[in-house]
Amino acid sequence: MGQIPRSRRAQIQREAAFIRMRGQREGFPLDRIVTALRGIFPELSPLEAWRLALGWSRNQTIAQVADLYIADGLRPPALSAAMLCRFEHGPDRPGPEYATMLARAYGAHLDQLGLRPRCVCGHGYGELRYGQPYEAHPGWAPVLLPGVELMTTSSGLPAVRESLRLALLDAPYGGPVVVELAEAAVEHYALNYSRHAPALLFDEVHGARGLLGDALASPVAPVTGNDLRRAAGWLSALLGNLAYHLADHSGARAHFAIAVSLGERVGDARLTAWGLGAQSMVARARLDLPAALAYAQAGLERASGPLVRAQLLGWAVLPSLAQLGQAAEAERVLSEATSTLAADPAGGAPGRFGFDAPELDLHESEAWLALGRTDRAAARTEASAAGCVLLTPGWAAATIVLAQTEAPARPGDAAARALDVLERIPPDRLRSTTRDRLRALVATLDSTDTAVVRDLHERVRILPPPIDVYGRGTTA
């Protein structure tokens, strides 16, 4: 990083203090203040931006690091203000020990401080992130005990498909064990849907569904055959959702159609209702709003139980009515969805086929945006983001929608919030729906010409597509 003139550095420190105080007054999380600082002052390194967001001098940082060493029963290090200055401005970088202690002092991840070490393959080495579980290098797993490896969900994905294949080798015409393995595969993929990049999970689900083809074509017992068709239907529903999140709407349409067909064939009302809701989602994406509403209402007619009914109302009927401009009917449906979800004994269910209050809050906020009621959208989006696990796709979606609500009055804050998502979510894990929300935000900010907005424009412009020109899922 080039040298910053003394006068410019003094100006940055003064303005950074003002930005920090304003952020604290408005209740912004620390990482959002950091994003704002780096958007306004691109010459700041991540390490310096975090210190300024905390309002600490270098000597205060050194004292905090020393306290951590003492708390760990260690002698304080010989860290000095001059060393920290070189760490912040380059070319020196802190070693692994100093990097970890700085991250602990700031309450940040090494990635956020720009201190994650790199190996020759370009990936970061595994390290203990402050407040987060251990993340290993993608090429190997950490050893806990001699001969025992920590299994990750990514390495577990092929194992699920392999178990199903082994069951079919033993019983090629199907049977109770094959049915159990197929249902277990559906459950695993649905519950872990948000933990994987869509392209990776698509390949696994596609492979698992393909294994059932020969068994379905064989003269199996009627009950077993219906159970296998039901599992194939739910796998098709997963494939449709994954195709949709990869921006393959025509593929999604085909997968959802077979899911609905199999649901009707075996009498699975929940699968049929969910599949029709998903078809409504695809119809909205291609702007066929009458068809979207028809699919949504057909799904609602088949919904059984409060949770499924709340899901169809909030996920399918409400967005269709809002985009058609039917405000009064949308408000009635929203009220019914809220009360119906509250009537569910569990208050929601996890996984791809589940539904809960944060998801309903997201659909409500986007409905208000579609109806031009930004004031009502903001509160619901904040509730949605607060109810999501940090860095999950649901959190990313809610955060971008929250930025959309901020854009008219506070374009800089909206752009900084969106940039924070792009900093923290790898491109291969950004669903097409979140990319669409980003593009809508950029369009809203089009009349604002500031550094942070220009940065957002460029970051969105250069995002790799979910699927490249060769039909392969793109990666970070």
C-alpha positions, 0 to 999 in steps of 0.5 A, a space after each residue: 500500500 502506498 504512503 498516505 500523506 500526513 494531512 490525509 491521514 489526520 483527515 481520515 482519523 477525524 472523519 472515521 471518528 465521526 462515522 464510528 459515533 454515528 454508526 454506534 448511535 444508530 446501532 450498527 454492528 462493528 463489521 458494518 462500520 468497518 465496511 462503511 469506513 473502507 468504502 469511503 476511504 479505500 486506502 485503509 487496510 482492513 486491519 487499520 479500519 477495524 482499529 478505527 471502527 473500535 475507536 482505539 489508538 495503536 497503544 490501546 490495541 497493544 494494551 488489549 493484546 497484552 491483556 489477552 496474553 496475560 489472561 492466557 498465562 503468557 508473558 506479554 509480547 514485544 509488540 510496539 506501535 511501530 510494528 503495528 503501523 507496519 502491519 497496517 500499512 505494509 509491507 510487513 505482515 504479522 505472524 500467525 500468533 500475532 494475527 490470532 491475538 489481533 483477531 481476538 482483540 478486535 473480535 474479528 475473523 482473520 479473513 475480515 482483517 486481511 490476515 488469513 494466510 495463503 498456501 500455494 494452491 491459493 486457499 487459506 490454511 485452516 485456522 481457529 476463527 474467533 467465535 467460529 468453528 474450525 475451518 480446514 483447508 479444502 484439501 485435507 481434514 484436521 486430525 483429532 486423534 490418530 487415524 480419526 478424521 473430522 467428517 465435514 458435510 461436504 465430504 459426507 455428501 458423496 457418502 450418502 449417495 454411495 450408501 444408496 448405491 450399495 443398497 441398490 446393488 444388494 436389492 436392485 428391484 427396491 425394497 424396504 432398505 432402499 426406501 429407507 436409504 432414499 428417504 434418508 438421502 432426501 432428509 439429509 439433502 433438505 436439512 443441509 441444503 443451505 450448507 453447500 454451494 448449489 452447483 455441488 449439491 445439484 450434482 449429488 442430488 441428481 446422482 442420487 435420483 438417477 440411482 432410483 431409475 432402474 428400481 422404479 422401472 422394475 416390477 416392485 411391490 406396489 407399496 415399495 414402488 409408491 415409496 420410491 416414487 415419493 422419494 424420487 418426487 422429493 429429490 426432483 423438488 430439490 433439483 428444481 430448487 437447486 436449478 432455480 438457485 443456479 438461474 436455470 429456470 427452464 430446468 427448474 420448471 421441468 423438475 418441479 413438474 415431475 415433482 408435482 406429478 409424482 406427488 399426485 401419483 402417490 397421494 402425497 399432498 405436501 409434496 404436491 402443494 410444495 411443488 405447485 408453490 415452487 412452480 408459482 415461484 418460477 412463473 413469477 420469475 418469468 413475469 407470468 403473474 396470472 399463472 403464478 397466482 393460479 399455481 399458488 392457489 392450486 397449491 394452497 388448496 392441497 395444503 394440509 396442516 397449519 405449517 404447509 398452509 402458512 408456507 403456501 400463503 407466505 411464499 407463493 400467494 402473497 408475492 403473487 398478489 403483491 406483484 399484481 398490485 392487489 394490496 388489500 388482498 395481499 394484506 389479508 393473506 399476510 394476516 392469515 399466514 401470520 396467524 396460521 404459522 403461529 398456530 403451528 405447534 412447533 412454530 416452524 420447521 427447518 430445512 429446504 421444505 420447512 418454513 419459519 418466521 424469518 422466512 415469512 418476514 422476508 416474503 412480507 418485506 418484499 411484498 411491501 417493497 413491491 407495493 411501494 411501502 418501503 416504510 413497512 418493509 424495513 422493520 420486517 426485513 430487520 426482523 428476518 435478518 436478526 432471526 437468520 443464522 449469520 452468513 447463511 443464504 437466508 441472512 444474505 437475502 434478508 440483508 440485501 433486502 434491508 439494503 433495498 429499504 435503505 437505498 432511497 434515504 441512505 444510499 451510502 449505507 445501503 451500498 456498504 451493507 451490500 458490499 459487506 455481504 459480497 465480502 463475506 459470501 463466496 460467489 459460488 454460494 450466492 444464489 441467483 435470487 440474491 444476485 437478482 436482489 443485488 441487481 435490483 439494489 444497484 438499479 435503485 442506486 443508479 442516480 447516486 455517484 459516490 465511491 461506495 456506490 461505484 464500488 458496489 456497481 463494479 463488484 456486482 458487475 464482475 460477479 461470475 455467473 452461477 453457471 458458466 458458458 460451458 454449463 459448469 457451476 462457477 466457483 469463487 
